[in-house]
Each structure stands twice: as structure tokens, then as C-alpha cells.
Amino acid sequence: MFASRAQFCHFLCVLGFVNNTAQAVPKFTSTGPVLSLTLRDPFASPSGTSSSSSSTGSASGLNVSPGYSDTTLLVTSLSNLNPCCNWSIHSNGPPFPVKVPFIQSISASLVYQYNQLKAFPNSISGKINLGGFLQDRLKIQLFPSVKVKSGQVDLAISASTENDDHMGCVQMSNKGGVILKQIRTSHKFHWPFAAMNSVTVAPSFDFQKGIPSCILSGVTGSGRTAAIVDLNMDDPTLSVSHAVDDCNILSPELSLYSAKIMYYWDFKLNSGSIQTKIDPTSSIHITWTDKTDNGEWVTDFRLPLVGVGGPLAADIKVRRQIIF
């Protein structure tokens, strides 16, 4: 146990050193290390991992695991806290303006999860923005990523017009049996109507599953209301998103396959946000994010609407994000 903690502390010290070094270079800006700790998780397994934890520590939905009861997480070891560390760096302009002028900017991020790989980062990803093509009317972006434990290497290449009205993306991977993973495009058409300002068509094809899909969306002239039709083979949906005001967004969603209705409510606070997801057949899930100067608190409340435990039975998951 001592060796594992020493490896974790050594990893944070290395990131802190790289962070200070990057700050001395005016061309680059670094963020982090950002440490996320799970202070309470009713779905934590005995090994310290959670069936609902997110790799980045951000607010995400809870997937209920019926194998665990509503018990408070006992912080008896470092594994119970499920520490996750993120560090990123990006250039503030062209990093090599003389030698490679067509590279507009580069960025890289690193994710470390103690419960997966104690001595090495879990994943490394990057982003490269290329420009200067067709008199700057065409933008090309490269998204390489590596998963250290599985050895999976992914690469996404996207090309878009200057105003982002038309975009195409190709995703490739060395895992899954096929190199070409997915192809998707997006085309936005502007209409001179107040009731419908623009329509976007986004078809795609998944080569691993061998199935096509398409997303159709339309936005009103005010930009406050959008209708989205997700035509996928598994569960096609129809949703409407409406901004009631600057702080409240309501988004009901209807499944075209099962006629199931979901309700989403996003409420913006001065220091964070509250996201509410209501499934009338299952539960109410509320995620409260409270931002502070040195990080944020993320609290998940899940109130079951069916099952045993009484009407006030609820699960609470608390995570703390610390920015060094």
C-alpha cells in the first residue's frame, strides 16, 4: 500500500514540475494538475471502483448497480477515493511559425486513474489544428489518442469550412477488427424564415457495427428553440430543447421505438449549474456542480420512483475536484 501511495504522490509531483515549466514558456499555457476525489459513492465496489464513475470526474449520469446497497463509502484506503488526475497544455498560437507554418495550434491532455494504472497515465490525447488551405477557407483538425492499458490507438481527422456549415470526420482505430471505425458528415443550411432559421443534416456510418445513422436538427430564428430527430437503429428519438430564459433550458425527449418520455432541465447558477434528468418509469437524477476558485464540488442525487425503500430513499454521490 505504501508503494502505491508513493507512486501516486510521485506522479503529482512530476505533473506539478511540468506545469511550472510550461508556465515559463509564453507560447504555451497549461491547466492542472486537476485532482478529482470521490468522497461518497453508494455504488462503489469493494475494489474501490464505481459502476457510475466518470473517467474525467465531470458530472455524468449514474447507472444503478443493483448489487450494492445504499451504504456510505468508507475512506479506508486511497482506492476508495478513486483518485483521477487530469493535466492539459495548449499553445497560444502557432507553435512553430517558421518551420511548420500550417500548424495553427496544438494541445495535449493526460488522464491518470489510480484504480486502473497506479504508475502510468490511463490515456493520452492531443489536438492539432491545421490551416492555410484553400486561402484559409478549409480547416483540418487531427485528434490522436492512446489508451495505455489496452494499447488502443485512435485517430480522428476532421475537415470543415470556415463557418463550420459543412464538416466531415473520419475515425480510425487499431482495435475492434477494422481500421476505419466511423465516417460522419454535417451540413448546415440557412433558411430566411423566423420560424426556422437553419436545418442541419448529420449522417454517419459505424463500420464496427455496420449500421448507419442520421441526426436532423432545426433551430428557430431566435435561437432559443431547437428540434432534434436522432435516427439511429437502436433507439431513435425526437427531442425539443427550449431556452425559457438565460438560466433555464427545458428538453423533453421521446423515444420513437418504445414511446418512453424523458425530461431534462438545465439550470445555470452564478457559481455552477444544476442538471435534472427525470425518467417517470425509474428515477429522478439531479447533478449539482458548484465551482470554486481551486476546483469544484459535484454532487449527484438519485431519487428512485419505483422499488423498495420508501418515497424518501435516495442515493448521494459526492466528488471533489482540486486544481493545483
Secondary structure, DSSP 8 states (H G I E B T S, - for coil): -HHHHHHHHHHHHHHHHHHHHHHTSTTEEEEEEEEEEEEE-TTB-TTS-BTT--SS---------TTS-S------SGGGG--EEEEEEEESS-SSTTT-TTEEEEEEEEEEETTT-SSS-SEEEEEEEEEEETTTTEEEEEEEEEETTTTEEEEEEEEEETTSSEEEEEEEESSSS-SEEEEEEEEEEE-S-SS--EEEEEEEEETTTTEEEEEEEEE-TTSSEEEEEEE-SS--EEEEEEESSSSEEEEEEEETTT--EEEEEEEEETTEEEEEEEETTTEEEEEEEEEETTEEEEEEEEEESSSSS-TT--EEEEEEEEE-
